[in-house]
Amino acid sequence: MADNSTQIEQYRAGKDKVLGFFVGQVMKATQGKANPKVVNQLLTKKLKG
């Protein structure tokens, strides 16, 4: 997330579609092995907190 501060600011400014970008990055890093629903929940918590 530290490498994507611009996208974090966009998300916090109300652009919820950026969340898909982060989910995609996690799925890419885990080679598709992560559960997208869980990733989505964790990222939402992390980004709002």
Backbone as numpy.savetxt, mean C-alpha at the origin, in Angstrom:
# Nx Ny Nz CAx CAy CAz Cx Cy Cz
8.05 1.43 2.15 7.24 2.61 2.15 8.10 3.86 2.15
9.28 3.76 2.70 10.16 4.93 2.76 10.56 5.39 1.36
10.60 4.47 0.41 10.97 4.83 -0.96 9.83 5.48 -1.73
8.63 5.47 -1.16 7.45 5.95 -1.87 6.72 7.04 -1.11
7.45 8.00 -0.62 6.85 9.07 0.18 5.84 9.90 -0.61
6.06 10.05 -1.91 5.12 10.80 -2.75 3.76 10.11 -2.77
3.76 8.80 -2.92 2.50 8.06 -2.94 1.82 8.09 -1.59
2.61 8.09 -0.52 2.03 8.17 0.83 1.30 9.49 0.99
1.91 10.57 0.55 1.27 11.88 0.65 0.00 11.94 -0.20
0.04 11.33 -1.38 -1.15 11.29 -2.23 -2.27 10.55 -1.54
-1.95 9.41 -0.91 -2.97 8.63 -0.20 -3.57 9.44 0.94
-2.73 10.08 1.69 -3.21 10.87 2.83 -3.98 12.11 2.39
-3.78 12.53 1.15 -4.51 13.67 0.59 -5.87 13.24 0.05
-6.17 11.95 0.12 -7.49 11.48 -0.27 -7.53 10.63 -1.53
-6.40 10.35 -2.13 -6.37 9.53 -3.34 -6.25 8.06 -2.94
-7.39 7.45 -2.67 -7.43 6.07 -2.18 -6.93 5.05 -3.20
-6.94 5.39 -4.47 -6.50 4.45 -5.50 -5.01 4.14 -5.39
-4.27 4.99 -4.71 -2.83 4.76 -4.53 -2.59 3.51 -3.68
-3.57 3.13 -2.90 -3.44 1.92 -2.08 -3.16 0.71 -2.98
-3.78 0.68 -4.14 -3.54 -0.40 -5.10 -2.08 -0.47 -5.51
-1.44 0.68 -5.62 -0.02 0.72 -5.95 0.79 -0.01 -4.88
0.49 0.30 -3.62 1.22 -0.33 -2.52 0.96 -1.83 -2.44
-0.29 -2.23 -2.65 -0.61 -3.66 -2.65 0.19 -4.35 -3.76
0.25 -3.72 -4.90 1.02 -4.27 -6.02 2.49 -4.42 -5.69
3.04 -3.44 -5.00 4.46 -3.50 -4.62 4.72 -4.66 -3.65
3.80 -4.86 -2.71 3.94 -5.97 -1.76 3.82 -7.30 -2.49
2.85 -7.40 -3.38 2.66 -8.64 -4.12 3.89 -8.94 -4.99
4.47 -7.90 -5.56 5.67 -8.07 -6.37 6.83 -8.55 -5.50
6.98 -7.95 -4.33 8.08 -8.31 -3.43 7.93 -9.74 -2.89
6.70 -10.18 -2.72 6.46 -11.52 -2.18 6.22 -12.54 -3.29
6.41 -12.12 -4.53 6.20 -12.97 -5.70 4.80 -13.56 -5.72
3.82 -12.74 -5.31 2.42 -13.14 -5.36 1.97 -14.07 -4.25
2.80 -14.29 -3.26 2.47 -15.24 -2.20 1.69 -14.63 -1.04
1.65 -13.31 -0.95 0.94 -12.65 0.14 -0.57 -12.67 -0.13
-1.34 -12.67 0.92 -2.79 -12.61 0.80 -3.18 -11.14 0.55
-3.73 -10.82 -0.61 -4.03 -9.42 -0.94 -4.99 -8.76 0.05
-5.93 -9.52 0.58 -6.89 -8.95 1.54 -6.17 -8.51 2.82
-5.29 -9.36 3.31 -4.53 -9.05 4.52 -3.57 -7.88 4.26
-2.92 -7.91 3.11 -2.00 -6.82 2.74 -2.75 -5.50 2.71
-3.94 -5.51 2.12 -4.76 -4.32 2.03 -5.10 -3.78 3.42
-5.50 -4.66 4.32 -5.85 -4.26 5.69 -4.64 -3.68 6.42
-3.51 -4.35 6.32 -2.30 -3.90 7.02 -1.82 -2.55 6.48
-1.85 -2.40 5.16 -1.42 -1.13 4.56 -2.35 0.01 4.95
-3.64 -0.25 4.98 -4.58 0.79 5.36 -4.30 1.26 6.78
-4.07 0.33 7.69 -3.73 0.69 9.08 -2.45 1.50 9.13
-1.44 1.02 8.43 -0.12 1.66 8.44 -0.18 3.07 7.85
-0.88 3.24 6.76 -0.93 4.53 6.08 -1.75 5.56 6.85
-2.77 5.11 7.55 -3.61 6.06 8.31 -2.98 6.41 9.64
-2.13 5.53 10.14 -1.53 5.73 11.45 -0.36 6.60 11.37
